Amino acid sequence: MMDMTTAVALGVGASIIGLIFALWQRSYVLAQDAGTQRMREIAGAIERGAGAFLQREYRAVAILVAIVTVALVVLSSVPGSGMSILTAVAFVIGALASGLSGYIGMYIAVRANVRTAHAASKSLNMGLRVAFASGTVMSTMVVSLALLGISLLFIFFVNELGDAGQAASALAGFGFGGTSIAIFARVGGGIYTKAADVGADLVGKTEAGIPEDDPRNPATIADNVGDNVGDVAGMGSDLFESYASSIIAAISLATTAGIFVDDGLIAAQIFPLLVAAAGLIISILASFLVRTEEGADQEQLLGSIRRGIYSASVLIGIVVVALGSSLPFGEKAGGVIIATLSGLVGGVLIGYFTEYFTADTYGPTQALSTSAEGGAGIVVIRGLALGMMSTLAPVIIVVVVTLLATSQAGLYGVAVAAVGMLSTLGITLATDAYGPVADNAGGIAEMSDLPEEVRDRTDALDSLGNTTAATGKGFAIGSAAMTALALTAAFITALTAGGSTALGAAAHPADLLLSPQFVTGLFIGGLLPFVFSALTMVAVGDAAQQIVEEVRRQFRELGIMEGKGKPDYERCVAISTDSAIRQMLLPGIIAVGVPVGMALLAVLGKGNTLGEFVAPISLVGVLLGSLVCAFMLAVMMANAGGAWDNAKKYIEAGNLGGKGSDAHKAAVVGDTVGDPFKDTSGPSLNILLKLLAIVSLVIAPLIGSAFPG
C-alpha cells in the first residue's frame, strides 16, 4: 500500500521534472535567431506593452490579495468559526503560483513570436516547433506549480492539523488564490485584447481599407499585445485554477463524502495526486510528437496537434486503470476507474465538437461564410444560431459524464472525472498558448515585409492557432463546468458533515428543493452570468470606442496614410491598459462578493425573520443556477465567436469573392461582434462559476459552525 508521503513525493518529483522541462524549453526558444533589426523593434514594442499591462494588473491584484488575506486571517481568529489560518497561507501561495505561471508564460510568448517568424523563414516545421515549444513552457509551468503547491501544502496541513478533512478544507484556499488571479487575468486581459482588436479592425480594415497588422495602424501593436495578455496569461491562470481546484475537490470529497474508509480513504486522497503526476510526465513526452512536414495543409497541421493530445490521452487512460487497480479501493476500484476515464474521454469529445462547430474545414462555419453573401445582419443571426446549437454536444457530454461518474463513485466520481479531464493539461494548454505566438509571428512577418513564402507559413500556423484556440476554449469551459460541479458537491458535503443542520437535516429533500430560499437562489445564480457578461461586453465597447477615436485622430492629425508621420503605438497600448484595469474591478468584486454576502446573510438570519428569505440552501441555489447558465452561455459565446472569426478567414482565403468583397465586409462585422464573445465574456464565465464555488467551499466551515447538529 502506497502511503500519503510516498504519493506526495511522487507529485513533487513530477513537478520538479516539469519545471526542469519548462526551463529547457525556454532555453531552446530563446536560443533561436530573433531575425532582422526591424523584426526585433516590432517584437520589442509588443514585449514592452505586454510587460506594462501585466505590471499594472498585478499591482491592482496585489491590493485584492492583501485585503482577502487579512479577511481570512480575521475570520480564522473568530472563536468557533471553524476556519484555520492555514487557509490564508494557502490563499497567498495559490495567488503567487498562479501569478508566476502567467508571468513566465507571457514572458516567453512575447519573445517566441519574433523567433517563430524567423524560424518560419527556414521551414514550416521549424516555425511550428518554436511556437509550440513556447506553449509547452506555459503549460508545464501551470501544471507543475499547481501540483507542487497542492502536494506540499496537503502533507504539511495534515501534519499540522492532524486531520485530513481539516487539511482539505484549508487547502481550498490554494484554489481560491489561483482564482483571484484568474478573474483579473481573464477579465482584464479579455477587455484589453478585444478593445485593441475591435478598435484596430473598425478603423484599419473597415474605414482605411488597410490589411490586418499593417504597421500604419496605430492600434496594431496593442492588438498584438492583447493576444498575449488574454490568451496566454489569462488562459494560463484560468486553467491553473481548474486544475488545482479539481484535485482539491477530489481530496475534499474523498475525506468528507463518507464512501471510503481505512486504506480506501488514503487511496482516494492520493489517487488524484498520482493521476496528475502521471499526466504531467506523459504530456511532456507527448509534446515531442508535435511536428509536421513542409507544405502541410490545415488538416495535416491539425493532425500533428491531435497526435500529441490523443497519444497523451491513451497513455494516461492506461495509467488510470493501473493506479485504480493497484490502490486498495476494493470493490470500488472499477467505479473510480470508470469515473476518471469518463472525464478523460469527455474532455477529448468536447474538444472535437468545439472544433467541428468552429473550424472552417467543417460544414457549420462554411455555411456561416456563405450566409455572408446576404449581408452583415444574416451573418450575425446565423452566428448566434450556430453558437446556440453548439451547446448541444457539450451539455450532453457533461450530463453523461456526471451520471456515469456518480453512478460509479458517488460525488467523489464527479471530482475524479474533472481530474481525468484535466490530466492531459500539460499538452492541451500548450496547443492553446501556441496560438497567440503564431498570430504575433504573422503580424511581425507582415510589418517587417518578410518574403511571401514566410507569410504563407505564418498564415498557416496562425490559422492552426485559431482552431486550437477555439478548441482550447471549449476544453476550458467543459473542465470549468466539471470542476465547479465538483467544488459545489464538496461544498454541500462540507455543510452536512459532522451533523450540521445548515441544509436542514431534519427536512425532507422535497421541502428543500421547493423552498423559496433555494428557488430564489437559482434565479439569482442564473442571473449572474448575464450581468457579468453584460459588464464585460460594455467594457470592451467603451474601451474600443476610445481606441477608435485615437486611431482616427492619428490618421487625421499625423498624416500616417500620406507617409508624413509615424503612428504612436504606445498611446493605444496605454488606452487599452487603463481601460482594462479600471473596468475589470466590478466583475471581480461581484464574483467574490455574492457568495460571501449570501453566506453572511444566511448566518445572520438564523433564527429570525431574515432566515425566511436567505439560508445556506440559498447559496447552493446560486451555485447551481450560475453553473447551468454560465456553462451554456460560455459555450454559445465562445463557439459563435470562433465561427465568426474563421468564417471571415475562410472568405479571406479566396472563397466567396475573397478580401474586399461584400461577403468579406459582412464577415468582418460578424467577427467584430464575435471578438468579445470568444475572447472576453465567454472565457470569463469560466472564472465566475469556479470562483463562486471555491469561495463557498472556503467559507463552508464558517457556515457549518453557525448551524451545529
FENKAHU-V152434 format. One record per run of one state. SS is the DSSP state (h for helix, s for strand, l for the rest). FROM is the first residue (numbers start at 1). TO is the last residue. If there is no record, write none. Layout:
BEGIN
ss->SS from->FROM to->TO
ss->SS from->FROM to->TO
END
This chain:
BEGIN
ss->l from->1 to->3
ss->h from->4 to->30
ss->l from->31 to->36
ss->h from->37 to->77
ss->l from->78 to->85
ss->h from->86 to->120
ss->l from->121 to->123
ss->h from->124 to->161
ss->l from->162 to->163
ss->h from->164 to->208
ss->l from->209 to->219
ss->h from->220 to->256
ss->l from->257 to->261
ss->h from->262 to->287
ss->l from->288 to->297
ss->h from->298 to->326
ss->l from->327 to->329
ss->h from->330 to->358
ss->l from->359 to->362
ss->h from->363 to->374
ss->l from->375 to->375
ss->h from->376 to->389
ss->l from->390 to->390
ss->h from->391 to->422
ss->l from->423 to->424
ss->h from->425 to->447
ss->l from->448 to->451
ss->h from->452 to->499
ss->l from->500 to->508
ss->h from->509 to->513
ss->l from->514 to->515
ss->h from->516 to->558
ss->l from->559 to->568
ss->h from->569 to->604
ss->l from->605 to->608
ss->h from->609 to->612
ss->l from->613 to->615
ss->h from->616 to->652
ss->l from->653 to->654
ss->h from->655 to->657
ss->l from->658 to->661
ss->h from->662 to->698
ss->l from->699 to->699
ss->h from->700 to->706
ss->l from->707 to->709
END
